[in-house]
Amino acid sequence: MRSRVLTFILLLLVVTTATSCKKNHYKVNTSSIKVNIEIKRLEKDLFTLSPNEVIPMVPSLKKKYDGFLQLFSLVINSGDINEASFGDFLLRFCSDKQNNEVYGLTMKQFPDIKSVEKGLTDAFRHYLYYFPGKRVPAVFTCITGFNNSIIAGDSLLGIGLDRYLGAGCEYYPRLNIYKYIAARMTPENIVPDCMYGWGASEWDFSTLKYPVDNVLSEIIHDGKLKYFEKCMLPETSDEIIFGFTPDQMKFCRNNESQMWQYLVENNLLFSSDQFNIRKLVGEAPFTGYFTKDSPGRAAVWLGFRIVESYMMNNSGIKIEEIFKNTDVQSILEKAKYNPR
């Protein structure tokens, strides 16, 4: 009896040790890295002005918002901020009745943005952990007339708060924004979208010059961006990272091998047909080649799993190196990807 008890204790110790030694691949210590994101709110500075103050304030706005004001101007189709006509364009934008109503909704939803500042501060601590030589961008918020969610430029990051007013925002159906897209237009998606947008601006598909634009290169590139996003936000759920519902996430996990097998057996991986690429990586309520239970862009999940497998099976490879590597066939082979 005593030997049985002893054996049980030893087995328990082995299981406990194995469990305790299992390391979270994404969790890293960033406590010593100093970052402090303080967001400047352009929408408050614009919509608290009286109409006769807008044009005279343009020089001050240029100084305070520096390069971001030019990016913002391009988004709202106001042209070059140094043109004489810019002040008139800006006045019309700030005087527009709908824009003022949306500003009211924005201030109700975001009376302060401390949670966004906190989330981005933590995310960019991770960014400097992986990229110690990089610069952290200056961050701004604005209202874009529903044009842009994230505006990324050289050392600048802008957030269109009118694109994060919540899935039930009355304006989204009027703008013909599909429900499955509006479901992601919520405050909790701001920080993940910022990090994905920042990564996409740093490593743009077209500038990386992949040897061929096919399904495999597209899903692996987007998989790299999702891997980057997950490294920056290790505590964020996969549902938020990928924009899937819990049931859609469950579908991907339960059907990973079947989805991969379908792409292989139907010779889709090396297809350069833009129709095939759009069906697999484009926005949609579900992925047409799979089932209606699948999420749109389900193939991006497969791309992420390939990249994740590559990084875990090739120790010492840095995130920047995986982005520079455009040999997707080599990445696939070295990933030893084998979904079951």
C-alpha positions as CSV (number, residue, x, y, z in Angstrom):
1,M,0.0,0.0,0.0
2,R,2.8,2.3,1.0
3,S,4.6,1.7,-2.4
4,R,1.4,2.5,-4.3
5,V,1.1,5.8,-2.4
6,L,4.8,6.6,-3.1
7,T,4.3,5.8,-6.8
8,F,1.3,8.1,-6.9
9,I,3.2,10.9,-5.3
10,L,6.1,10.5,-7.7
11,L,3.8,10.6,-10.7
12,L,2.1,13.7,-9.3
13,L,5.4,15.4,-8.9
14,V,6.4,14.5,-12.5
15,V,3.1,15.9,-13.8
16,T,3.4,19.1,-11.6
17,T,7.0,19.7,-12.7
18,A,6.2,19.2,-16.4
19,T,3.2,21.6,-16.1
20,S,5.2,24.2,-14.2
21,C,8.0,24.0,-16.7
22,K,5.7,24.7,-19.6
23,K,6.5,28.2,-20.7
24,N,4.1,30.6,-22.4
25,H,5.8,31.3,-25.7
26,Y,4.5,34.9,-25.8
27,K,5.0,36.0,-22.3
28,V,8.2,38.1,-21.8
29,N,9.4,40.4,-19.0
30,T,9.0,44.1,-20.1
31,S,9.1,45.6,-16.6
32,S,12.4,47.4,-17.2
33,I,11.4,49.0,-20.5
34,K,10.2,52.6,-20.2
35,V,7.4,53.7,-22.4
36,N,4.7,56.3,-21.7
37,I,2.1,56.9,-24.4
38,E,0.2,60.2,-24.0
39,I,-2.4,60.6,-26.7
40,K,-3.2,64.0,-28.2
41,R,-6.9,64.4,-29.0
42,L,-7.4,66.3,-32.3
43,E,-11.1,65.9,-32.3
44,K,-11.4,67.8,-29.0
45,D,-9.3,70.6,-30.2
46,L,-11.3,70.9,-33.4
47,F,-14.9,70.5,-32.2
48,T,-14.6,72.8,-29.2
49,L,-13.7,75.7,-31.4
50,S,-16.4,78.2,-32.5
51,P,-16.7,78.5,-36.3
52,N,-14.9,81.9,-36.4
53,E,-11.9,80.4,-34.5
54,V,-11.2,77.5,-36.8
55,I,-9.2,79.3,-39.6
56,P,-7.2,81.5,-37.2
57,M,-6.2,78.4,-35.2
58,V,-4.7,76.5,-38.2
59,P,-1.1,77.6,-37.5
60,S,-1.4,76.5,-33.9
61,L,-2.9,73.2,-34.9
62,K,-0.1,72.6,-37.4
63,K,2.5,73.2,-34.6
64,K,0.7,71.0,-32.1
65,Y,-0.1,68.1,-34.4
66,D,2.9,68.4,-36.7
67,G,2.9,65.7,-39.3
68,F,-0.3,64.1,-38.2
69,L,-2.4,67.0,-39.3
70,Q,-1.3,66.4,-42.9
71,L,-2.2,62.7,-42.7
72,F,-5.6,63.6,-41.2
73,S,-6.2,66.1,-43.9
74,L,-5.6,63.5,-46.6
75,V,-8.0,61.1,-44.9
76,I,-10.8,63.7,-44.8
77,N,-9.9,64.8,-48.4
78,S,-8.8,68.3,-47.4
79,G,-5.6,68.3,-49.4
80,D,-2.3,69.9,-48.4
81,I,-2.5,71.7,-45.1
82,N,-0.2,74.4,-46.5
83,E,-2.6,75.4,-49.2
84,A,-4.7,78.5,-48.5
85,S,-7.9,76.5,-49.1
86,F,-7.1,74.1,-46.1
87,G,-8.7,76.4,-43.5
88,D,-11.9,76.6,-45.4
89,F,-12.0,72.8,-45.8
90,L,-11.4,72.3,-42.1
91,L,-14.1,74.8,-41.2
92,R,-16.6,72.9,-43.3
93,F,-15.6,69.7,-41.7
94,C,-16.0,71.1,-38.2
95,S,-19.3,72.8,-39.0
96,D,-20.9,69.8,-40.5
97,K,-24.0,68.8,-38.5
98,Q,-23.4,65.0,-38.7
99,N,-19.7,65.4,-37.7
100,N,-20.8,67.4,-34.6
101,E,-23.4,64.7,-33.7
102,V,-20.7,62.0,-34.1
103,Y,-18.3,64.1,-31.9
104,G,-21.0,64.1,-29.2
105,L,-21.3,60.3,-29.4
106,T,-17.5,60.0,-29.4
107,M,-17.1,62.1,-26.2
108,K,-19.9,60.0,-24.6
109,Q,-18.1,56.8,-25.4
110,F,-14.6,58.2,-24.8
111,P,-14.7,60.9,-22.1
112,D,-11.1,59.9,-21.5
113,I,-8.8,57.5,-23.2
114,K,-6.7,56.3,-20.2
115,S,-7.4,52.7,-21.0
116,V,-6.2,53.1,-24.5
117,E,-3.0,54.9,-23.3
118,K,-2.4,52.1,-20.8
119,G,-3.0,49.4,-23.4
120,L,-0.7,51.0,-26.0
121,T,2.0,51.7,-23.3
122,D,2.1,48.0,-22.5
123,A,2.0,47.0,-26.2
124,F,4.9,49.3,-27.1
125,R,6.9,48.0,-24.2
126,H,6.7,44.7,-25.9
127,Y,7.6,46.3,-29.2
128,L,10.8,47.7,-27.7
129,Y,11.6,44.4,-26.2
130,Y,11.6,42.8,-29.6
131,F,12.9,45.8,-31.5
132,P,15.1,47.8,-29.1
133,G,16.4,50.1,-31.8
134,K,13.0,51.2,-33.0
135,R,11.1,54.4,-32.2
136,V,7.7,54.5,-30.5
137,P,5.2,56.5,-32.5
138,A,3.4,59.6,-31.3
139,V,-0.3,58.7,-31.0
140,F,-3.4,60.9,-31.8
141,T,-7.1,60.5,-31.9
142,C,-9.5,62.1,-34.4
143,I,-12.9,61.8,-36.1
144,T,-12.5,60.9,-39.8
145,G,-16.0,61.0,-41.1
146,F,-16.0,57.1,-40.7
147,N,-13.2,56.9,-43.3
148,N,-10.3,55.3,-41.4
149,S,-9.9,53.2,-38.2
150,I,-6.2,53.4,-38.0
151,I,-3.9,56.0,-39.7
152,A,-0.2,54.9,-39.6
153,G,2.7,57.1,-40.9
154,D,6.3,57.7,-40.2
155,S,6.5,57.7,-36.4
156,L,2.8,58.6,-36.2
157,L,-0.2,56.6,-35.3
158,G,-3.8,57.9,-35.5
159,I,-7.0,56.4,-34.2
160,G,-10.4,57.3,-35.8
161,L,-12.6,57.0,-32.8
162,D,-15.8,57.3,-34.9
163,R,-14.9,53.7,-36.1
164,Y,-15.0,52.4,-32.5
165,L,-18.4,53.6,-31.2
166,G,-19.7,50.0,-30.5
167,A,-21.4,47.4,-32.7
168,G,-24.8,49.0,-32.0
169,C,-23.8,52.5,-33.3
170,E,-26.8,53.9,-35.2
171,Y,-24.5,55.3,-38.0
172,Y,-23.0,52.0,-39.0
173,P,-26.1,50.5,-40.7
174,R,-26.7,53.8,-42.4
175,L,-23.2,53.6,-43.9
176,N,-23.9,50.0,-45.1
177,I,-21.3,48.6,-42.8
178,Y,-22.0,44.9,-42.5
179,K,-22.9,43.5,-39.0
180,Y,-19.9,41.1,-38.9
181,I,-17.6,44.1,-39.4
182,A,-19.4,46.4,-37.0
183,A,-19.1,43.7,-34.4
184,R,-15.4,44.5,-34.3
185,M,-15.8,48.3,-34.2
186,T,-15.7,48.4,-30.4
187,P,-13.4,50.1,-27.9
188,E,-11.6,46.8,-27.0
189,N,-10.4,46.5,-30.6
190,I,-8.6,49.8,-30.6
191,V,-5.3,48.7,-29.2
192,P,-5.1,45.4,-31.2
193,D,-6.0,47.3,-34.4
194,C,-3.3,49.8,-33.6
195,M,-0.7,47.2,-33.3
196,Y,-1.8,45.3,-36.4
197,G,-1.9,48.7,-38.3
198,W,1.5,49.6,-37.1
199,G,3.0,46.2,-38.1
200,A,1.3,46.5,-41.5
201,S,2.8,49.9,-42.1
202,E,6.3,48.7,-41.0
203,W,6.1,45.6,-43.2
204,D,3.9,46.3,-46.2
205,F,3.2,43.4,-48.5
206,S,4.0,45.3,-51.7
207,T,7.3,46.8,-50.5
208,L,8.6,43.4,-49.2
209,K,8.6,42.2,-52.8
210,Y,7.5,38.5,-52.4
211,P,8.7,36.5,-55.4
212,V,5.1,35.8,-56.3
213,D,1.7,37.0,-55.1
214,N,-0.2,33.8,-54.4
215,V,-2.4,32.3,-51.7
216,L,0.6,31.0,-49.7
217,S,2.5,34.3,-49.7
218,E,-0.7,36.2,-48.7
219,I,-1.6,33.9,-45.8
220,I,1.9,33.7,-44.5
221,H,2.4,37.5,-44.7
222,D,-0.8,38.1,-42.8
223,G,0.1,35.3,-40.5
224,K,3.4,37.2,-39.7
225,L,1.3,40.3,-38.9
226,K,-1.0,38.3,-36.6
227,Y,2.1,36.7,-34.9
228,F,3.5,40.2,-34.4
229,E,0.2,41.4,-32.9
230,K,0.1,38.5,-30.6
231,C,3.6,39.1,-29.4
232,M,2.8,42.7,-28.7
233,L,-0.4,41.7,-26.8
234,P,0.2,38.4,-25.1
235,E,-2.7,38.8,-22.7
236,T,-5.3,39.5,-25.4
237,S,-7.6,36.7,-26.4
238,D,-7.3,35.0,-29.8
239,E,-10.9,36.0,-30.5
240,I,-9.9,39.7,-30.4
241,I,-6.6,39.2,-32.2
242,F,-8.3,37.5,-35.1
243,G,-11.7,39.2,-35.0
244,F,-13.5,35.8,-34.6
245,T,-16.5,35.0,-32.4
246,P,-15.9,32.2,-29.8
247,D,-17.7,29.7,-32.1
248,Q,-15.6,30.8,-35.1
249,M,-12.4,30.4,-33.0
250,K,-13.6,27.0,-31.9
251,F,-14.2,26.1,-35.6
252,C,-10.7,27.0,-36.6
253,R,-9.1,25.0,-33.8
254,N,-11.3,22.0,-34.4
255,N,-10.9,22.0,-38.2
256,E,-7.4,23.2,-38.8
257,S,-6.2,20.0,-40.4
258,Q,-9.3,19.8,-42.6
259,M,-8.9,23.4,-43.8
260,W,-5.3,22.9,-44.6
261,Q,-6.0,19.6,-46.4
262,Y,-8.6,21.3,-48.5
263,L,-6.1,24.0,-49.7
264,V,-3.5,21.3,-50.5
265,E,-5.8,18.9,-52.3
266,N,-7.5,21.6,-54.4
267,N,-4.1,23.1,-55.4
268,L,-5.1,26.5,-53.9
269,L,-1.8,27.2,-52.0
270,F,0.1,28.3,-55.1
271,S,-2.8,29.9,-56.9
272,S,-2.2,33.5,-58.0
273,D,-5.8,34.0,-59.0
274,Q,-7.0,37.1,-57.3
275,F,-10.5,35.6,-56.9
276,N,-9.1,32.7,-54.9
277,I,-6.9,35.1,-52.8
278,R,-9.9,37.4,-52.0
279,K,-12.1,34.4,-51.0
280,L,-9.5,33.2,-48.6
281,V,-8.0,36.4,-47.1
282,G,-10.6,39.1,-47.9
283,E,-13.3,40.4,-45.5
284,A,-16.4,38.2,-45.5
285,P,-18.9,36.7,-43.1
286,F,-17.4,33.3,-43.7
287,T,-14.7,31.7,-45.9
288,G,-16.5,30.4,-49.0
289,Y,-14.2,27.4,-49.6
290,F,-14.9,26.1,-46.2
291,T,-18.3,26.1,-44.5
292,K,-20.7,28.8,-43.2
293,D,-19.5,28.0,-39.7
294,S,-16.0,29.3,-40.6
295,P,-15.0,32.9,-40.1
296,G,-14.0,35.1,-43.0
297,R,-10.2,35.2,-43.4
298,A,-10.0,31.7,-41.8
299,A,-7.0,31.0,-44.1
300,V,-5.1,33.8,-42.2
301,W,-5.4,31.6,-39.1
302,L,-3.6,28.9,-41.0
303,G,-0.9,31.4,-42.0
304,F,-0.5,32.4,-38.4
305,R,-0.2,28.8,-37.3
306,I,2.5,28.2,-39.9
307,V,4.5,31.2,-38.7
308,E,4.0,30.3,-35.1
309,S,5.3,26.8,-35.8
310,Y,8.2,28.2,-37.7
311,M,9.2,30.5,-34.8
312,M,8.8,27.7,-32.3
313,N,10.8,25.2,-34.3
314,N,13.7,27.5,-35.2
315,S,15.0,29.0,-32.0
316,G,17.0,32.2,-32.3
317,I,15.0,33.6,-35.2
318,K,13.9,37.1,-34.5
319,I,10.5,38.6,-35.5
320,E,12.2,41.1,-37.9
321,E,14.0,38.2,-39.6
322,I,10.7,36.4,-40.4
323,F,9.4,39.5,-42.0
324,K,12.5,40.0,-44.1
325,N,12.3,36.3,-45.2
326,T,10.1,36.3,-48.3
327,D,10.8,32.7,-49.3
328,V,7.4,31.4,-48.2
329,Q,8.2,27.8,-49.5
330,S,11.2,27.7,-47.2
331,I,9.2,29.1,-44.3
332,L,6.6,26.4,-44.8
333,E,9.2,23.6,-44.9
334,K,11.1,24.8,-41.9
335,A,7.9,25.3,-39.9
336,K,7.3,21.6,-40.0
337,Y,3.7,22.5,-40.0
338,N,1.6,19.4,-39.5
339,P,-1.9,20.1,-38.3
340,R,-3.8,17.1,-36.8
